[in-house]
Amino acid sequence: MADAITEATAKLVLDEVTEVLRTDACVKRAKKAAAEKTKAAAPAQPKENAPKPKEKAEEPTIDPDAMFKQGFLEDVYKERPVKPVVTRFPPEPNGFLHIGHSKAIAVNFGFAKYHGGQCYLRYDDTNPEAEEEKYFVAIEEMVRWLGFSPVKITYSSDNFQELYEMAEKLIELGKAYVCHCNGVYEPMQREYGRLSLTGTVLSKRKILKLVSEGIVRDWDDPRLFTLIAIKRRGVPPGAILEFINELGVTTAPSVIQMKRFDQSIRRYLERTVPRLMLVLDPLPVVIEGAEELDLDVPFSPKIPEMGSHKVKFTPTVYIDRSDFREVDSKDYFRLAPEKSVGLYQVPYPIKAVSFSKDEVTGKVTEVRAVFDKEGKKPKTYIQWVASGSREVEVRIHNSLFKSEKPDDAEGGFLNDLNPKSEVIYPNALVESAGYEEVRRRAPWPEAAGESELGKGGPESIRFQAMRIAYFAVDSDSTDEKVVLNRIVSLKEDAGKS
């Protein structure tokens, strides 16, 4: 009886609405609807052994003091747990510090800081012929850039003359002798392994060769691994300290692959810098019938606290030339004739309808497109910039050498140079308003490892260019011209589709 009523009701209602559905289809749909209604009315029964919903995995917190709490440095303190802890960092001022020295700075200054002590910056200035004032200045700047302040700056030469005069007097008095007595206080000295990276050279002599032959601009060329070069490239001091902390401290020398250093920088930047849209090789796309829009775009989809900024959408936008193909293929998901692609944060995807080419060069000069309002959701979204965006020069720095061991190259390290270690895009475009706000608010975040010395430098203006890499402003920049250095690429992928 119930089935008969259901069938009649279904036929009555559906015939009035469509008059085209078959009766058996009506009955099937009505029975399904009735069953769902009955199920909804029944009280929910708890399922035994039901899987719990997956919770979003939290990123592991990084303990900045981990290397002092365990391993070699923990044992050093336990060997003589006496306070106050006083350490020193004794560089020789005959050159610029490199990545290996950052470990010595982090260990000596960090160890004292962790145990509530003090660290001296002690210049080992015992070879005046090789020393220059610029090295003294640069060493102190790098110590402070990494976030440390010496309790006092001293020099090995401070007491040279006084000691010499005392020795002369003792000799004249006939009381000079070699003393073999143990000191009343015996300072503690422990050796730990040096840090070096593959794929580069750290020797002062070899870097001087690169500079003098014009292979690199100077000691701060972003392709080098002097600390002033790493700073100029835009690597945050906090990222360097995290890298050293992750490695820990042992007595064995550490030769670390470059990609591990890069991965550590990426992790740091991923959670600390905003995102902007940048186009390296601009290609204009005219969207027929489009109107200007004001879009509200987040600085980071993962970190709402970073806030958002306004991006103007214009009827003509610029995409990267690599995001358009003249001939489509099944495994290609970006813009091509009669194919749609999403523009980041724009309400509708666009579909290319035609394109123009330069008769001489054969390069595409313009793409014409329309909004694809009725099409499927696009498989890919690409970055873009509006008309009137800021023109910038972008320098993509790759490894200076082709192999991981340039010193082993036949004929010497100069025979291992990478001819594509620097690629320059002179006419790149970056979104204007977003860039200006990032510049104004730099560094991001306000106090994440950036020392007071570094706050005003151009390299503290950092951002992630979506789908490209992380960038920082170079010291060659002027009010009229902005130059960007690539800090590090995004995570390695198998290639764009």
Secondary structure by P-SEA (a helix, b strand, c coil): caaaaaaaaaaaaaaaccccccaaaaaaaaaaaaaaaaaaaccbbbbccccccccccccccccccccccccaaaaaaaacccccbbbbbbbcccccccaaaaaaaaaaaaaaaaacbbbbbcccccccccccaaaaaaaaaaaaaacccccccccccccaaaaaaaaaaaaaaccbbbbcccccbbbbbbbbbbbbbccccccaaaaaaaaaacccccccccccccaaaaaaacccaaaaaaaaaaaccccccccccaaaaaaaaaaaaaacbbbbbbbcbbbbbbbccbbbbbbbccccccccccbbbbbbbcccccccccccccccccccccccccbbbbcccccbbbbbcccccccccccccbbbbccccccccccbbbbbcccccbbbbbbbbcccccccccccccccccccccccccccccccccccaaaaaaaaaccccccccccccccccccccccccccbbbbbbcccccccbbbbbbccccccccccc
